[in-house]
Amino acid sequence: MSQSSWQACNAAWVILRAFLQRLLQAFVAARKTAIYPGPKFDLRIRPLHENITVRLELKIMTQTKNSTESRIVETFRNADGSGQPKWLLAFRNAGISTFAELGFPTLHDEDWRFTNVAPIAALPFQPARATAVNGAESGLLSRAVFAALSGCRLVFVNGFFSAKLSRIQGLPGGVIVDSLSVALARDAALIEKHLGKYARTSDNAFAALNQAFFSDGTLIYVPDGVEIAEPVQIVYISSTKEAGQAILPRNLIIMGANTRATIVESYLSSGDAVSFTNAVTEIVAGENAVLEHV
């Protein structure tokens, strides 16, 4: 091999090595920014030989603006956040930012390697809307396994509290059992102190998605030394009519020291559309607290 040919080969190897290094960097960057277009690398025209030139161009696009994650982020940006406390808006913004960074898990993620969530990610995500309660929900509730239980019962239809189907009664003094959205107007300081402090979102896209979009849920607070004698029921009914509607309830259960309670959580459906329910329940229990969560 002549000296000029050797120099040309050596120059080609230098360019190829740089190309591979930048390719690796691009994929690392793509993994960290799951929903945004990735960087464009242009290595420009380099001389390999006096009569040979080469142009190597690498375009890395992670997930396009039409991807599921980016559409979900866009849905969040277009949502009406008025009427919410500033701390809650910041809480939601942190949730969508974490979800945007993580994206839906894949089979390459260790915790999800045996669970394929691609069918969920493929749904046309849209937060479910509040709907008028009709006989279908009432009939479904009457046939439920725990329908005969006495005590408090909070019912949510498509993620929204239904006062018509619920009953809150016979509670000891100081105990709070209510819809999270209703309680925000009265017990905001208590909710702010605890909400989001126990559910880990840093590596859980579903928890982060719930944090961004949760519509309603249950607040249960039991002060020190108090027992709720009868079970508290939390019932979530799905009656969605459109595929891809997402129901995102959030429960916050705060048990003081030396307390006792039983909570029965149920999920029912009266609709036939393919929907997505993504619930998060946070529980904090004081010393010697006893909570049965069924």
N, C-alpha and C positions, 0 to 999 in steps of 0.2 A: 504494500500500500504506500503510495507516494505521500510525501509530507503534507501536500495540500489536501489530499483526501482524508488523512488523519486529522488535520485541523478542522475540516468540515464535520467529521463524525463527532469530534469532541465538542464542537459548538452545538451540534444538534442535541447531544446528551445534556449539556448544561441547560438548554432551553426546556427539554423534556422534564428534567428534574424540577426545575422551577414551576413548570406547569402542574406537575403532580403535587407539589407542595401547596400551591394555591388552590388546587382542587380540594385537597383535604381541609384547608382553612375554610373554604366556601361551605363544605358540608357541615363542619362544626358550627359555623355561623347560622346555617339554615336550620339546624336543630334547635338553636336558641331563639330564633325568631320565626315561630311556626306559621304566622299568618301573613308575613310581609314579603314582597318580592325580594329575592336575595341579590347580592352584589353582582356586577358584571365585571369580569376580568378580561382585559385586552393586553396581550403580551407584545403587541405591535409587530412590525416587520423587522426581522433580524436576519442579517446575512449569514448563510451557512457556507457559502462558497462564492466565488466571484460571479458564477452564473446561476446560483441557486438562492432563492429567498423563500421564507415561509412565514405565514401569519397564523398564529394560534389564538383563537378567541373562545372564551368560556363564558357561557351565560347560565347562571344558577337561579332558577325560580323555585322558591320553596312551595308555597301554596298560593294560587292566584286569588284575585279579589272575589272570585266566584266560589271559592272553597267554603266548606261548611263553617269552619271557624271564623273566617272573615265575615261571612253573612251574619253569624251570631253577634259578632262585635258590632256590626252595622245596625242590627236590630236594637242592641243596647243603646247605641248613640242616638237613635231616633226615638227612644222611649221618653215619655214625659216624667221627669223627676221632680216636678213641682209639688210643693206641699209636704215634702219629706225633710226631716232634720238634716242639718249639714253633716253631722257625724255619720248618719245613715247613708247619705249620698257618697261620702268618702269611702265608707265600708263597701258599698256596691262597686265603686270604681276600682277599688283594690281587687275585688273578686274578678271583674272582667279582665283586668290587666294580667292577673295570674293565669286565667283561662287562656288568654291570647298567647301567653308565653308557653304554656304546656301543650295546648291542643288536646284533642281526644287521645286517650292511650291507644297503643297498637299492640300487636302480638310481640313486638320487639321490646316492650317494657316488661320487666321481670314480673311485676305484680299482676300483669294482665296477659301473660303469654298463653294461658289456657282459656281466655275469654275474649272473644272477638266482638268488639263493640261497633264494628263497621256498619251494621244495619241501623244502629241508633244514630251514628254520625251522618248517615245517608238521608235521614228524615228531613223534610223541609221545616226546620225548627221555627216555631212561633209560640211564644208564651200564650197559654190558654187564657181565655177571657171569662169574666164573671157571666153567669147565665141564670136565668130564672129557674127556680126549682119547680118541678112538676111531679106528677104522680109516679113517674118512673123511678125517681130517686127515693121517694117515700116508700114505695113498694119494695125496692131493693133493700132498704134499711130494715124494714119490718121482717124480712126473711133472713137477715144476717145472723150468724152464729151467736153473737153476743147481744142480740136485740133485747133479750129478757132481763139483762142486767139493770139494776137500779143505779142511782147515783148520777153524777155529772156525765154529760155526753156532748162533745163538741164535734160538729159535722162540717166538713168542707167539701164543696162541690167545685171541681176543676181548680182546686187550690184556694178557693175563696170561702170565707166563713158564712154558714147559713144559720141565721138565728132561728129561722122557722123550724129547722130539723134538730136544733140543739136544745139542751136544757142544762142550766147551771144552778144547782140547788144544794142545800144542806151542807154547806162547807163550814169548817171550824173558823173561828175568828183569826184574821190575819192571813188566811190562805187566799192565793190568787189563782183562779183557773179561768182563762179567758182567751179570746182570739188575740194573736200577737199584734195585729193591726189596730184593734180596739185598745189594747193595753198601752200601745205607744203614746196615746194621747194622755194617759194617766200615770203610767209608770215608766216613762222614758229613761229616767236615770238608772233604774234597776236593769232595764234591758241593755242600755249602753254599756253598763259595767260588765256584763257577761256575754253578750252576743258576739260570736266569732272568736271567743277566747279559748275554746276547747276543740273545735273542729279544725283539723289541720288541712290547709289548702295548698301549701307550698309544693306538694307532690301529688295532689289529688284534683284533677281537672273537674270532676263531677261536683265536688264540694265547692270549688271556686265558681262554677257555673251557677250553683244554687245561691251562693252569696250574692252574685250579681243580680239575679232575677227573682228571688223568692217573693211570692205574692202575699202570703199570709202563713199562719201556722198557729201553734199553741204556746202560751206561756203558762207554766205551772210554777208557783212559788209556795214553798211550805216553810214557815219560820221555825226556829229552834223549838224542839220539844213538842211538836204538833204531829198528830196522826190523822190521815184521811181514812176513815173506816171503810168506805165503799170504793170500788175501783172507779177510776176516771177513764172514760172511753174517748179515744180520738179516732174519728172515722173520716177517711178520705175517699170520696166518690168521684170517679171519672165518668163524665157523660159527653166527652168531646165528639164532635161530628166531623171534624176535619183531620186528615192524616198529618202527623208531625207536631200536633199541639203539645206543648210541654207544660207539665204540672210540677211546680217546684215549691213544696211546702217546707217550712222551717219550724222546728220545735225547740223550745228552750225550757229545760226543767231544772229548777234550782231547789235543792233539798238542804235545809239547815241541819244543824247537829241534832242527833237524837230524834230524828223524824222517821215516819213510815208512810208509804203510799204504794198503791198498785195502779199501773197505767196499762191499758189495753189498746193497742194501736192496730187499726184494720184498714185494708184497702179494697174497695169494691169498684165495680164498673158496670155502667148501664149503657155504654156506647159501644159501637162496633168499629170505630175508626182506630187506626194504629196511632197510639199516643205514647208519650214518654213521661214517666213519673220519676222525679229525682228529688228524694226527700233527704233532709239532714236533721238529725236530732242531737242536740248538745245537752249533756247532763253534767251537773256539778253537785257533788254530795258532800255534806259536812261529816264530821266525826260521828260514828255510830248510826249514820243514816241507813235506812233499809228501803230500797226501791225495787219493786218487781215490775219489770217492763216486758210485757207480753206482745 
